């Protein structure tokens, strides 16, 4: 493998956006609907609007930084640039937890779905097959990933449109004119008795569906005109994902005002599509769900390997292995293989275990990027004069951090415990690297 840091910049705006949307896993709205509907008392669409508003504030901070910064690497690079390398290391280390867990989750889900379709093949075999295929695709040039992501995103979105058509048709047949008018009612948004805290709790659960905009910023080094493309892709990814989530949630909530019809509200997807479209549509939808998981798996694997590459370039991890691009394929092949190896641990884990751990790194990254906007523009560059500068550089980051505070309050205890343990490991690694660096400096002085 020839080691080089020369990268061909190939990705366009729509390709970067598609990868971001694929990372967000659009059909996750069906997976989480029963859970969030129970928490919000039947107001999932409104919870998505609140989550979108909160995430747009943070997405704006990411877009602002990507427009000004020379570096890719998401929260890691932005924090290092504005708050110093030490802060950047710890933020990058915490964010890496999420980046490594998401490909693992997608391999786990793909294996579960494939095992349900073809139970004669053992689950362990499906884990190996899913991890191997996603790793193989990510070894090749990023344009191949972008084109595959387009196919894997388009098919599930098409199935969602068919689902919406079936809901409209069914409501019209069941209730006549009243059913048709019900589609345009505000029932999924507003009811007689509104409680704010359940909505906030539901929005907290849904915010992590928007993680795609964070992953987009790791693709700067492989994007045409990154200072122009990445900020637009960040906002487009967030808005497009929000529109997809809200639209699907609206029609699901119309058809299922409460969870009363679900036998298993925590795993409501099979029941939702069975009630609306029948057994055949349920089977087709499951295939679409596998494609949706594949799209997310490809995108999350790419983002994780790029973050490892960026941290490798900065010698946080051995540059010889992590900080190089393959001369022929134009990808960080060693980092890609490393993420693939981590994904194989899905053989030993279950979905509940991994899902409970994934929030910590995202919250650290979101908080750090909003604070970094304040540090860079308000403190370091002293852009303080006038209402516009005060709003963009002081008040808006403060509002963004305040919105994320609600997510911290609702953080799962297991995620907090595991996250703190991961942070402690990072602290030991940082101390080791510091001691090693000082030893080398003392040795070289003699």
HELIX and SHEET records of a PDB file:
HELIX    1   1 UNK A   13  UNK A   24  1                                  12    
HELIX    2   2 UNK A   28  UNK A   40  1                                  13    
HELIX    3   3 UNK A   44  UNK A   68  1                                  25    
HELIX    4   4 UNK A   74  UNK A   83  1                                  10    
HELIX    5   5 UNK A   85  UNK A  117  1                                  33    
HELIX    6   6 UNK A  123  UNK A  139  1                                  17    
HELIX    7   7 UNK A  142  UNK A  175  1                                  34    
HELIX    8   8 UNK A  177  UNK A  182  1                                   6    
HELIX    9   9 UNK A  196  UNK A  206  1                                  11    
HELIX   10  10 UNK A  207  UNK A  210  5                                   4    
HELIX   11  11 UNK A  212  UNK A  216  1                                   5    
HELIX   12  12 UNK A  217  UNK A  222  5                                   6    
HELIX   13  13 UNK A  226  UNK A  255  1                                  30    
HELIX   14  14 UNK A  265  UNK A  267  5                                   3    
HELIX   15  15 UNK A  269  UNK A  313  1                                  45    
HELIX   16  16 UNK A  319  UNK A  322  1                                   4    
HELIX   17  17 UNK A  333  UNK A  343  1                                  11    
HELIX   18  18 UNK A  344  UNK A  347  5                                   4    
HELIX   19  19 UNK A  351  UNK A  355  1                                   5    
HELIX   20  20 UNK A  359  UNK A  373  1                                  15    
HELIX   21  21 UNK A  374  UNK A  380  3                                   7    
HELIX   22  22 UNK A  386  UNK A  390  1                                   5    
HELIX   23  23 UNK A  391  UNK A  395  3                                   5    
HELIX   24  24 UNK A  396  UNK A  409  1                                  14    
HELIX   25  25 UNK A  413  UNK A  445  1                                  33    
SHEET    1   A 2 UNK A   3  UNK A   4  0                                        
SHEET    2   A 2 UNK A 325  UNK A 326 -1                                        
END                                                                             
